[in-house]
């Protein structure tokens, strides 16, 4: 479709016209390198004059590295993942990498996406998607390009992963609600196939059971707001209601708050206590003021990048599985029952 | 950092081992091409066995096209732009392109970003950022790679752009509030340097003036929620309050709703009418149920891609400026005053 003119101008020509060294020309066109504003301008002017197009292609043939990291993302509606994408992009750019985005929302599957990432000879891939099947994860690991899973674990353990310790998080939230005197405690689950939801729920339920309680009721969504509305309506339509609900994401907790107040005339926290998960920005908005569980996104992102960089340095390194601790953040949606 | 082994295996070798044609191997590694599941698997198995890494690099040297589109994005907190990013990525992937993401949130400026995009010889660039200065836009257009501005216009008119007709949108909203009987009508502005805010405000104020009204009061934010909180507090702290407020984004309108209810005990719409702009998903949540102005994101995205594809086909095409009409969506936050 686009046919660009062949470019026979070299960086040496640009350096001559700009009156700088060839190394300076190279620095201007290398991600993450500092160049003075004056020199940058002279190089760009000379590049324009000569119609010079610097070529990562030529460089990557020499260096065997494209300095591209592929990021696979599915959840474009969820600000937790969008914040992570922003942090990944900024940090990788600062490290001299560029980001190629592979969108598997909608009909695009990871099966179709990974061969394309490899075709561009990306140096590494970060996968941030809740619905990777284990066979798929295996398929990723077969390629030589290092892959790190962000905020999820694969069961077989054959791919690097960096994740919040969801099982412990679930336990902490259960202990907190019990300490606040609640006995009728419910759970609204996220996507049942996801490791994040499974571990949160396992930790939550097992901590309840250790205190002689069982789950009062259980709803199921897919982490997103609309699914939370449905789950909340079903849960609150029963004659006897829970006094406290842990929702596996802030979005579902906000949906529960909206449904409780708008459709069931329940006051939060007077009539119903609610705990979310993630601590997305909206959880702190005055209308929600949601008690939730902080996932430390920036730390998760930093560690994911570090694992990837280590794997690039040492392709034979042992598979890393990092579980980071989060923290319960008390705001205004849980009441003590006496 | 990453030094990959030189790859001397060709697609012919892979085709031989997989028992398929060389064209099939090529299709498996070409974005947007359909291949049967069986053949795809055989090719990937053979590629793994031979340690074959298909090279977009080799192909791009022949075709003079990398099939990469650069997307420059700043507003990662704003779901209007995130939805656009998702649509851009999905649609470009379906067309056989890959997306390189350039994140200019935080400290990364477009000045630093564009040379990198060019270094990767992207076929084209889409810029979705509210704060591009006109000189910068000029600098973009100096390069031969086509650039299209999404949801903004540059004053000099030298770069393609696709944008909602914000001036007309502002007029429609003013006419609507006047028709509903309001006379004390206020405005909370977005980023004052942005073309989107300027045109919305110009249309809004001029339509008021044509009906003999002037702006009752004016606040200023930056389109995002926290700035809306501040602007709303200042606006509602005055002894005489407006009866209706048009906010230049849904996020600021939601902040105004939260502040009005939580901090000033005002009922919406009984005591205060509020209109937003964008129609992001949250605007429809029961708690907000916000009357707003729809920007047709998908149509804006489609047209932006079409302009870019046309510019790739015909680099000499005249500069395109498209203004698309939106539509006022009545929900529950505006009351008729009688």
Interface residues (C-beta under 8 A of the other chain):
Chain A: X1 X2 X3 X4 X5 X6 X28 X29 X30 X31 X40 X44 X48 X51 X53 X54 X55 X56 X57 X60 X61 X63 X64 X65 X66 X68 X71 X76 X77 X79 X82 X83 X85 X86 X89 X90 X93 X98 X99 X100 X101 X102 X103 X105 X106 X107 X108 X111 X115 X116 X118 X119 X120 X121 X123 X124 X139 X142 X143 X144 X225 X229 X254 X255 X257 X258 X259 X261 X262 X263 X281 X282 X285 X286 X287 X309 X312 X313
Chain B: X1 X2 X3 X4 X5 X6 X28 X29 X30 X31 X40 X44 X48 X51 X53 X54 X55 X56 X57 X60 X61 X63 X64 X65 X66 X68 X71 X76 X77 X79 X82 X83 X85 X86 X89 X90 X93 X98 X99 X100 X101 X102 X103 X105 X106 X107 X108 X111 X115 X116 X118 X119 X120 X121 X123 X124 X139 X142 X143 X144 X225 X229 X254 X255 X257 X258 X259 X261 X262 X263 X281 X282 X285 X286 X287 X309 X312 X313
